[in-house]
Amino acid sequence: MCEDIQFDTVGKEEYIGIVIDKALNLPWLNPNPENPVLEWQGKHLEQLWQQLHTLDNWRIFYRDFNVVSANI
């Protein structure tokens, strides 16, 4: 769904990856081809955190980077 990510604005981009053994019951987290990039809200993080704490084995990975202009 996001094979060709392109940025139209300079700034900071952040990504979160979560590895789990069992699916979470969070419908808003399911991939949506019409809107593949989730815009996080505070309620999303709270719901995610609550469900992760019910699992025995999970890992979260975070990465950020600065998008710069290609026009040098």
C-alpha positions as MATLAB code, in Angstrom:
seq = 'MCEDIQFDTVGKEEYIGIVIDKALNLPWLNPNPENPVLEWQGKHLEQLWQQLHTLDNWRIFYRDFNVVSANI';
ca = [
       0.000    0.000    0.000;
       2.846    2.412    0.710;
       5.388    1.182   -1.834;
       6.163    4.632   -3.205;
       6.121    7.064   -0.287;
       6.817   10.619   -1.382;
       7.059   13.694    0.808;
       5.865   17.095   -0.328;
       7.024   19.093    2.701;
      10.273   19.336    4.608;
      10.090   18.435    8.285;
      10.281   15.553   10.711;
       8.679   12.176    9.913;
       8.145    9.481   12.543;
       7.386    5.775   12.225;
       6.359    3.207   14.813;
       6.563   -0.549   14.241;
       4.976   -3.046   16.607;
       5.760   -6.771   16.600;
       3.174   -8.955   18.365;
       2.276  -12.644   18.558;
      -1.486  -12.158   18.477;
      -3.787   -9.690   16.697;
      -5.134   -6.722   18.595;
      -8.798   -5.733   18.570;
      -8.293   -2.221   17.198;
     -10.309   -1.724   13.972;
      -8.680    1.660   13.266;
      -5.292   -0.116   13.123;
      -6.291   -2.374   10.203;
      -4.760   -1.411    6.847;
      -7.029    0.748    4.716;
      -5.960    1.026    1.043;
      -7.970    4.247    0.667;
      -6.118    5.896    3.584;
      -2.947    3.845    4.265;
      -1.272    6.337    6.615;
      -2.856    6.489   10.060;
      -2.872    9.892   11.722;
      -2.404    9.113   15.400;
      -4.652   10.605   18.028;
      -4.210   10.457   21.804;
      -7.066    7.963   22.128;
      -5.263    5.616   19.700;
      -2.137    5.499   21.845;
      -4.160    4.883   24.999;
      -6.124    2.009   23.424;
      -2.951    0.500   21.966;
      -1.092    0.701   25.280;
      -3.991   -0.943   27.146;
      -4.108   -3.880   24.731;
      -0.348   -4.346   24.554;
      -0.263   -4.788   28.322;
      -2.558   -7.814   27.988;
       0.038   -9.592   25.811;
       3.081  -11.528   27.019;
       5.434  -10.851   24.126;
       5.644   -7.594   22.187;
       8.219   -5.101   20.929;
       7.935   -1.527   19.699;
      10.354    0.067   17.268;
      10.543    3.806   16.620;
      12.389    5.768   13.965;
      12.387    9.413   12.996;
      14.144   11.332   10.277;
      14.207   14.791    8.744;
      12.829   15.297    5.247;
      14.961   17.853    3.437;
      14.491   19.677    0.161;
      15.927   18.040   -2.958;
      16.562   21.532   -4.377;
      20.123   22.269   -3.265;
];
